[in-house]
Amino acid sequence: MALRIKSHWHGDGGEKSVDEIAGAIAYIIWRIAKDRAINLHGEDFVYLEDRQRMDVILEYVIVQLNVTDRLAKIRLGMEDEQRKTLIYATTKKLAAHVHGNSFDLFGEGDHIGPFVSRLNERGEEYSELNYDEEGPSYPFLRHFGYCIQQI
């Protein structure tokens, strides 16, 4: 089944703040990540525990955040400072999703710290891989697949 994602703002056509845009991006990233994790399960990827499922979701979140950064530069022509502001705001919103869902599954604990650490680690890795106007390079996609495979 296809994932339905709205592509227009509800209500007035006024200017949206970075925080509103980041919230929308984070929501879409989270929905896609969950959908892809479910899809993997449907393709006979067996999750042994909730931690493994959450880790797969986080890898999808991280790769999408890296793609968002690249698209902001390539397609929208955003300057570095604008992109940094957008990606930071989106990361904060995603961290809230990570915390809320992890708290529901695993209870109390630091759920954001490990997410941010992995995000920073992957950010360095993906920065070495090409993503241009045509999309991700083969090594970019291969690395993402490798990260999922390790889980």
C-alpha positions in Angstrom: 0.0 0.0 0.0 1.3 3.4 -0.9 2.0 6.0 1.8 0.0 9.1 1.4 1.8 12.3 2.2 0.2 15.7 1.9 2.1 18.1 -0.3 0.3 21.4 0.5 -0.2 23.4 3.6 -3.7 23.4 5.2 -5.3 26.8 5.5 -3.8 30.2 4.5 -1.0 30.5 2.0 1.0 32.7 4.3 4.8 32.5 4.8 5.8 29.5 7.0 8.4 29.8 9.7 11.5 27.5 9.7 10.1 25.8 12.8 6.8 25.0 10.9 8.7 23.7 7.9 11.0 21.7 10.1 8.0 20.2 11.9 6.4 19.1 8.6 9.7 17.7 7.3 10.3 15.8 10.5 6.8 14.4 10.5 7.1 13.2 6.9 10.6 11.7 7.6 9.2 9.8 10.6 6.2 8.4 8.7 8.4 7.3 5.8 10.9 5.6 8.1 8.1 3.7 9.9 6.6 2.7 6.6 9.9 1.4 5.3 10.5 -0.6 8.5 7.1 -2.2 8.1 7.8 -2.8 4.4 11.1 -4.6 5.3 9.1 -6.8 7.7 6.8 -7.6 4.8 9.8 -8.6 2.8 10.8 -11.3 5.3 13.2 -9.1 7.4 12.6 -10.6 10.8 12.8 -8.2 13.8 14.0 -10.1 16.9 13.0 -7.3 19.3 11.7 -3.7 19.4 15.2 -2.3 19.7 16.1 -3.7 16.3 13.0 -2.3 14.7 13.7 1.1 16.2 17.3 1.0 15.0 16.1 0.3 11.5 13.7 3.3 11.8 16.5 5.5 13.0 18.7 4.6 10.1 15.9 5.6 7.7 15.5 8.8 9.6 19.2 9.6 9.5 19.6 8.9 5.7 16.5 11.0 5.0 17.8 13.9 7.1 21.1 13.7 5.1 19.1 13.7 1.8 17.0 16.7 3.0 20.2 18.6 3.6 21.5 17.8 0.1 18.2 18.7 -1.5 18.0 22.0 0.3 21.4 22.9 -1.2 20.9 21.3 -4.7 17.3 22.0 -5.5 16.4 24.9 -3.3 19.8 26.6 -3.5 19.9 27.4 0.2 23.0 29.0 1.6 24.9 27.0 4.3 23.6 29.1 7.2 19.9 28.6 6.0 20.5 24.9 5.6 22.1 24.6 9.0 19.1 26.3 10.6 16.6 24.1 8.8 18.5 20.9 9.5 19.0 21.8 13.1 15.3 22.6 13.6 14.3 19.4 11.8 16.7 17.4 14.0 15.2 18.8 17.1 11.7 17.8 15.9 12.9 14.3 15.0 14.6 14.0 18.4 11.1 14.6 19.9 9.7 11.8 17.8 12.6 9.5 18.8 12.2 10.3 22.5 8.4 9.9 22.5 8.4 6.6 20.6 11.4 5.2 22.5 9.9 6.1 25.8 6.7 4.3 24.9 8.7 1.2 23.9 11.6 1.2 26.3 10.6 3.4 29.2 12.8 6.0 31.0 16.3 6.7 29.7 18.4 8.8 27.4 16.9 8.1 24.0 18.1 11.3 22.3 21.8 11.1 23.1 22.4 7.9 21.3 20.3 9.1 18.3 22.3 12.3 18.0 25.6 10.4 18.3 24.6 8.1 15.5 23.3 11.0 13.5 26.7 12.7 13.8 28.6 9.6 13.0 26.5 8.9 9.9 26.6 12.5 8.9 30.4 12.2 8.6 30.1 9.0 6.6 27.5 10.3 4.2 29.4 13.6 3.7 32.1 11.5 1.9 29.5 10.1 -0.5 28.2 11.8 -3.6 24.6 13.1 -4.0 23.9 15.3 -7.0 21.0 16.6 -9.0 20.3 13.1 -10.2 20.1 11.7 -6.7 22.3 9.5 -4.5 25.3 7.8 -5.9 25.6 4.0 -5.8 28.1 4.2 -2.9 25.6 6.4 -1.0 22.8 3.9 -1.4 25.2 1.0 -0.7 26.3 2.5 2.5 22.7 3.0 3.7 22.0 -0.7 2.8 25.1 -1.7 4.7 23.9 0.2 7.8 20.6 -1.5 7.7 22.2 -4.9 7.1 24.4 -4.5 10.2 21.2 -4.1 12.4 
